[in-house]
Amino acid sequence: MNEEIIPTVEKGSNSPEMSVSDLAFALKRTLEDTYGRVRVRGELSRVSIPKSGHMYSSIKDDNAVIDVVCWKGVLSKLSIKPEEGLEVICTGRITTYPARSNYQLIIESMELAGEGALLKMLEERKKKLAAEGLFESSRKKKIPFLPKIIGVVTSPTGAVIRDIMHRINDRFPRHVLLYPVLVQGEGAAEQVAAAIKRFNLLKGELRPDVLIIARGGGSLEDLMPFNEEIVVRAVAESDIAVISAVGHETDTSLCDYAADLRAPTPTGAAEFAVPKRSDLIMQILDIERRLVNSSDRTLSEFRNRLTAAVARLGAPENLLELRIQKIDNINHRLDRCFEKMLYNKQNMLTRCASRLSSPEFKIAEGNSLLLLHAKRLLAVKDRLTKPFSDRLAQSSRMLESLSFQSVLKRGYVVVRGDKGRVITDAESVKSGQFIKLQFKDNKYVDAVAGKVLQKSKKSIKNKHNEVKQDSLF
């Protein structure tokens, strides 16, 4: 409300009449005009950041509490992360919230209130990250002995990268990939964390074998990017071994605890990353010398042992002569045994042959015996088979006389109905029924029965039943 308030004067009173809103907004303007910009020191309490991204909190000391608000855009640019119990100095403006009649501080910037508060915050953050296991020694990876590629995360313009390159080239030249980042100030922590993640995403020959995160010395505030959670977590989650070299030897950051190896200085990190080439050459030469000496001693020992063994064996010709003589003796004994065995087998064959008869004699004897038995069989054949032949002939004549085929030859027929059944009763035949007439020699005629006439029994005895043959097939 920017319009001028014209109070109305009640009759009989000198006090102007104001609405609640008029009074609330008048107080709001008074506070904003009087305290346009203030710096307040105190301890953060009841820090709350809802889904909107704005921070609602309060700042207090031993005697008073003031509500504070930090909008989302300002909160993302703060150099420190607001936390419960953190002692800070807030810069902003005083205003009111008329809906609740509260006054509050709108934060425009925030800084830690002295090094003691900063150390307290770092100690609490260290305990929190340690409880999550980010500093456990079991998580730390071994630094490669001689990496092919070394990744460096630092400022491209400082003396740090020059010191690292000089020491690496002096000790053992290796390929170095530099990821340029800010090492202090706003956005430095995000750039360092992004560099670590980018190096881990590289594949193939460009992927570093070890990472060096480095910066020169500075104040505690200057080293704060390397104490941020985003950097510590990126270092702990890196699949590539990380060497941390932040600040001077006496400086310690949370990044040092999460790294796989802490170096006192960036130059020390380069010394940890690669061995000294001259030392390796001297070590290899020493190993070579020791190997040659050891080989010579081993060969000399085996040579002496071989000489002693040869002396104990004697002349090889003498050993061969003894073996040859033994073999000749065995061959002579084998020849005699073989001749004796052949002689015994021949005698046995002769004795067996003398006991055998001539095959022609055996065949002639068998033929004579066969002829004798054949004559005997012919003599008894008629006597054995004649009774059976007579009985078979008699049975055949009887079968012929009793067979219905003989009756059919005399002019009779067999009447068959369905399925070849014989019809013996005229009453079972219906008019129009298909019948089959069987004649002699198994010949058949298909017919259709006509009307059956009823006649007297005498007539039936003298005549055959008339069957009207309608059709023949």
Residue, then its C-alpha position, 0 to 999 in steps of 0.5 A: m500500500n503506497e497511498e497516504i493514510i488519512p486518519t479519521v478523527e472520532k468526535g470527542s477524541n484526539s486519536p486518529e482511527m486506523s485499520v489493522s492492515d494500515l497499522a501493519f503496513a505502516l510498521k513494515r515501511t518504518l522498519e524497512d526504511t530504518y533498517g534497510r541493510v543490517r549485519v547480524r551475528g548469531e547461531l542458526s536454529r530450526v533450519s528448514i528448506p521445504k520443496s520450494g527451495h527457500m530456507y526458513s530459519s532463525i538466528k539467536d543469541d543468549n537473549a533474543v531470537i529473530d526469524v530469517v528467510c533466505w530465498k532460493g536464488v540467494l541460497s544456491k549462491l551462499s559460500i557455506k551451507p546453512e546448518e543447525g547450530l552454525e554461528v554465522i554473520c548474516t547480511g540483509r534487510i529487516t521486514t515484517y510479515p503482516a499476516r502474523s505480525n512478525y518481523q524477520l531478516i531477509i538474508e542477502s549473504m552469509e559468512l561464518a562468524g570466525e574460524g572457531a565456528l568453521l572448525k566446529m562445522l567441519e568437525e561435525r561434518k567429518k563425524k557425519l561422513a565418517a559415520e557413513g563409512l566414507f573414510e574407512s581404510s577398507r574402501k581405499k584403493k592401491i595406487p598403481f606402481l607405474p601409471k600410464i596416464i595421470g589425471v590432475v584436477t587443479s587450477p591451470t594457472g597456478a604454480v601447482i600444475r607446474d610443480i607437478m609436471h616438473r616433478i613427474n618429468d624429473r622422476f619418470p615422464r608420464h602422460v598427464l591429463l589436466y582438468p582445469v577447475l577453480v580451487q577456491g570461491e563460489g562454484a569451486a566445489e562443484q567444478v572439482a566434483a564434476a572433474i572427478k566424475r568426468f575422469n571416471l567416465l572416460k574409457g579406453e586409452l584416455r582413462p587415467d590410472v590415478l588422479i591427483i587433486a591438488r591446490g596450493g596453501g591458503s586459509l581455512e576459508d580458501l580450502m573450504p571447497f575441498n571440505e564440501e560434501i559434494v567433493v568428499r563423496a565424489v572422491a570416495e565414489s571414484d573408481i580411479a585411485v585418488i591422491s589428495a594434495v590440498g594445501h601445505e603439509t600442515d593443512t588437512s581437508l576432508c578430501d584428504y580423509a576420503a582419498d586413497l592416499r594423502a600427500p603433504t604437498p602437490t610435489g609430494a603427490a607427484e612423487f607418490a604417483v610415479p617412482k624415480r626412474s634412476d632408482l628403478i634403473m639402479q634397482i634393476l641393475d642390482i637385481e640383474r647382478r644378483l641374478v647373474n651371481s645366483s645363476d653362476r653359483t647354481l650352474s657351478e653347483f650342478r656342474n660339481r654334482l654332475t661330475a661326482a655322479v659321472a665318477r660314481l657311474g663309471a665308463p658307459e662302455n663297460l655298462l653296455e658290454l655287460r648288458i649286451q652279453k646278458i641279452d645275447n645269453i637270453n637270446h640263445r636260451l630263447d632259441r633253444c626253448f623255441e626249438k624244443m617246443l617245435y619238436n614237441k609239437q611235431n611229435m604230438l601232431t604225428r601221434c594224433a595223425s596216426r590215430l585218425s582214419s582216412p576221410e574217404f573210408k569214413i564217407a564210404e562207411g557212412n554211405s553203406l550204413l545209409l543204404l542199409h537203413a533206406k532198404r529197411l524203411l522201404a520194407v516196412k513202409d506199406r505195412l505201416t501206412k496201409p491201415f491208415s490209407d484204408r481208414l482215410a479212404q473210408s472217411s472220404r467216401m462217408l464225408e462225400s455221401l453226407s455232404f450237402q454238396s451231393v444233395l445240390k448235385r441232385g437239383y436242390v438249392v440252399v436259400r440264404g438270407d442276410k449275412g449268409r444265414v440259411i433259411t429253413d422256414a418259409e414263414s420267415v421269408k417276407s415279400g420283397q426280401f433279398i435272398k441268395l440261392q446256392f447251387k452246386d459247385n458253389k454258384y449263387v443267384d441273387a433273387v427277390a422273394g415274392k408272395v408266399l402261398q399257404k397250401s395244405k400239408k399234403s400238397i407241401k409234401n408232393k411239391h416244392n415251395e414256389v418262389k417267384q423270381d423277380s430278378l436275377f443278378 
